[in-house]
């Protein structure tokens, strides 16, 4: 609160507002193929997907991309409703995603 003054005993109440959070989930493809991971690596890390907020870095999120038993790679997590630039980078050595950051979507709106 701007310009607020307190003299003596006071009770101050504030309502902190944040955007709603929603669950985001998806599958990652590489060059059009759903086969990202080597067999036998279910549950291992294939990379990271990052949701970088266009409004505030406080609303940005990153989720681990996990290998599934069928060789696919999926992610799930909770993100604020906002607009994001989305990027993916491989890691862990269990999938064939590149080890550098790839921008996959710009200005993705999560309502």
BABA-395024 format. One record per residue (C-alpha): residue in one letter; residue number from 1; x, y, z negated. Coordinates in Angstrom, 2 decimals, m for minus. Each point is the difference from the previous one (the first is absolute). Layout:
# residues N
rest:A | nr:NUM | east:X | north:Y | up:Z;
...
# end
This chain:
# residues 111
rest:X | nr:1 | east:0.00 | north:0.00 | up:0.00;
rest:X | nr:2 | east:1.42 | north:3.35 | up:1.03;
rest:X | nr:3 | east:m0.23 | north:2.95 | up:m2.33;
rest:X | nr:4 | east:m1.33 | north:m2.06 | up:m2.91;
rest:X | nr:5 | east:0.85 | north:1.31 | up:m3.47;
rest:X | nr:6 | east:m0.12 | north:m1.84 | up:m3.29;
rest:X | nr:7 | east:m0.03 | north:1.69 | up:m3.39;
rest:X | nr:8 | east:m0.35 | north:m2.17 | up:m3.04;
rest:X | nr:9 | east:m1.54 | north:m3.46 | up:m0.08;
rest:X | nr:10 | east:m1.42 | north:m0.97 | up:3.38;
rest:X | nr:11 | east:m1.26 | north:m3.06 | up:1.83;
rest:X | nr:12 | east:1.00 | north:m0.08 | up:3.65;
rest:X | nr:13 | east:m1.65 | north:m2.45 | up:2.42;
rest:X | nr:14 | east:1.17 | north:m0.63 | up:3.55;
rest:X | nr:15 | east:m1.39 | north:m2.19 | up:2.77;
rest:X | nr:16 | east:2.79 | north:m1.43 | up:2.20;
rest:X | nr:17 | east:m1.25 | north:m0.77 | up:3.52;
rest:X | nr:18 | east:1.64 | north:m2.62 | up:2.25;
rest:X | nr:19 | east:m1.19 | north:m1.52 | up:3.27;
rest:X | nr:20 | east:m1.88 | north:m3.28 | up:m0.02;
rest:X | nr:21 | east:2.11 | north:m3.13 | up:0.46;
rest:X | nr:22 | east:m0.89 | north:m2.81 | up:2.39;
rest:X | nr:23 | east:1.48 | north:m3.41 | up:0.77;
rest:X | nr:24 | east:1.85 | north:m0.22 | up:3.30;
rest:X | nr:25 | east:0.96 | north:m3.35 | up:1.47;
rest:X | nr:26 | east:1.29 | north:m1.14 | up:3.34;
rest:X | nr:27 | east:2.22 | north:m2.15 | up:2.15;
rest:X | nr:28 | east:3.23 | north:1.08 | up:1.69;
rest:X | nr:29 | east:0.90 | north:m0.98 | up:3.57;
rest:X | nr:30 | east:3.42 | north:0.15 | up:1.65;
rest:X | nr:31 | east:0.05 | north:0.63 | up:3.74;
rest:X | nr:32 | east:m3.61 | north:m1.23 | up:0.13;
rest:X | nr:33 | east:0.71 | north:m3.26 | up:m1.82;
rest:X | nr:34 | east:m1.57 | north:m0.93 | up:m3.32;
rest:X | nr:35 | east:2.85 | north:m2.46 | up:m0.69;
rest:X | nr:36 | east:2.21 | north:2.18 | up:m2.19;
rest:X | nr:37 | east:1.39 | north:m2.45 | up:m2.55;
rest:X | nr:38 | east:1.93 | north:m3.22 | up:0.10;
rest:X | nr:39 | east:m1.84 | north:m3.09 | up:m1.17;
rest:X | nr:40 | east:0.44 | north:m0.88 | up:m3.64;
rest:X | nr:41 | east:0.28 | north:3.60 | up:m1.17;
rest:X | nr:42 | east:m3.57 | north:0.60 | up:m1.22;
rest:X | nr:43 | east:0.00 | north:2.62 | up:m2.74;
rest:X | nr:44 | east:3.38 | north:1.45 | up:0.96;
rest:X | nr:45 | east:0.50 | north:3.64 | up:0.95;
rest:X | nr:46 | east:0.08 | north:0.84 | up:3.72;
rest:X | nr:47 | east:0.10 | north:3.78 | up:m0.37;
rest:X | nr:48 | east:m1.69 | north:3.14 | up:m1.24;
rest:X | nr:49 | east:m2.86 | north:2.12 | up:1.33;
rest:X | nr:50 | east:m0.02 | north:3.63 | up:m1.10;
rest:X | nr:51 | east:m2.94 | north:2.40 | up:0.00;
rest:X | nr:52 | east:1.46 | north:3.52 | up:m0.15;
rest:X | nr:53 | east:m2.62 | north:2.58 | up:m0.96;
rest:X | nr:54 | east:m0.38 | north:3.09 | up:2.17;
rest:X | nr:55 | east:m1.48 | north:1.83 | up:m3.03;
rest:X | nr:56 | east:2.27 | north:m0.79 | up:m2.96;
rest:X | nr:57 | east:2.84 | north:m2.43 | up:m0.64;
rest:X | nr:58 | east:m1.88 | north:m0.88 | up:m3.21;
rest:X | nr:59 | east:m2.53 | north:m1.87 | up:2.18;
rest:X | nr:60 | east:2.56 | north:m2.04 | up:1.98;
rest:X | nr:61 | east:0.16 | north:m3.79 | up:m0.45;
rest:X | nr:62 | east:2.18 | north:m2.92 | up:1.10;
rest:X | nr:63 | east:m0.98 | north:m3.67 | up:0.03;
rest:X | nr:64 | east:2.00 | north:m3.16 | up:0.47;
rest:X | nr:65 | east:m0.73 | north:m2.02 | up:3.12;
rest:X | nr:66 | east:m0.10 | north:m3.69 | up:m0.94;
rest:X | nr:67 | east:0.50 | north:m3.11 | up:2.12;
rest:X | nr:68 | east:m2.96 | north:m2.37 | up:0.16;
rest:X | nr:69 | east:0.08 | north:m3.80 | up:0.41;
rest:X | nr:70 | east:m1.11 | north:0.27 | up:3.63;
rest:X | nr:71 | east:2.94 | north:2.28 | up:0.93;
rest:X | nr:72 | east:m2.01 | north:3.23 | up:m0.03;
rest:X | nr:73 | east:0.84 | north:3.01 | up:m2.16;
rest:X | nr:74 | east:m2.60 | north:1.95 | up:m1.98;
rest:X | nr:75 | east:m0.23 | north:2.83 | up:m2.51;
rest:X | nr:76 | east:m2.52 | north:1.24 | up:m2.53;
rest:X | nr:77 | east:m0.03 | north:2.89 | up:m2.43;
rest:X | nr:78 | east:m1.86 | north:3.00 | up:m1.35;
rest:X | nr:79 | east:0.29 | north:3.37 | up:1.73;
rest:X | nr:80 | east:m1.54 | north:3.40 | up:m0.58;
rest:X | nr:81 | east:m2.53 | north:1.31 | up:2.50;
rest:X | nr:82 | east:2.09 | north:2.39 | up:2.07;
rest:X | nr:83 | east:1.79 | north:0.31 | up:3.35;
rest:X | nr:84 | east:3.26 | north:m1.92 | up:0.46;
rest:X | nr:85 | east:2.90 | north:m0.66 | up:2.31;
rest:X | nr:86 | east:0.64 | north:m3.77 | up:m0.12;
rest:X | nr:87 | east:3.35 | north:m1.72 | up:0.48;
rest:X | nr:88 | east:1.33 | north:m3.55 | up:m0.33;
rest:X | nr:89 | east:3.48 | north:m1.33 | up:m0.69;
rest:X | nr:90 | east:1.18 | north:m3.59 | up:m0.30;
rest:X | nr:91 | east:1.87 | north:m1.34 | up:m2.99;
rest:X | nr:92 | east:0.71 | north:m3.17 | up:m1.90;
rest:X | nr:93 | east:1.19 | north:m2.04 | up:2.97;
rest:X | nr:94 | east:m3.12 | north:m2.17 | up:0.17;
rest:X | nr:95 | east:m1.66 | north:1.60 | up:3.00;
rest:X | nr:96 | east:0.99 | north:1.42 | up:3.36;
rest:X | nr:97 | east:m0.98 | north:3.62 | up:m0.62;
rest:X | nr:98 | east:2.77 | north:2.52 | up:0.77;
rest:X | nr:99 | east:2.04 | north:1.19 | up:m2.97;
rest:X | nr:100 | east:m0.48 | north:3.64 | up:0.93;
rest:X | nr:101 | east:m3.11 | north:2.15 | up:m0.43;
rest:X | nr:102 | east:m2.57 | north:m0.11 | up:2.81;
rest:X | nr:103 | east:m2.75 | north:2.63 | up:0.10;
rest:X | nr:104 | east:m3.20 | north:m1.89 | up:0.84;
rest:X | nr:105 | east:m2.79 | north:2.56 | up:m0.52;
rest:X | nr:106 | east:m0.20 | north:3.74 | up:m0.47;
rest:X | nr:107 | east:m2.81 | north:1.83 | up:m1.77;
rest:X | nr:108 | east:m1.89 | north:m3.14 | up:m1.07;
rest:X | nr:109 | east:m3.11 | north:1.14 | up:m1.90;
rest:X | nr:110 | east:m1.11 | north:m2.15 | up:m2.92;
rest:X | nr:111 | east:m3.40 | north:1.46 | up:m0.89;
# end
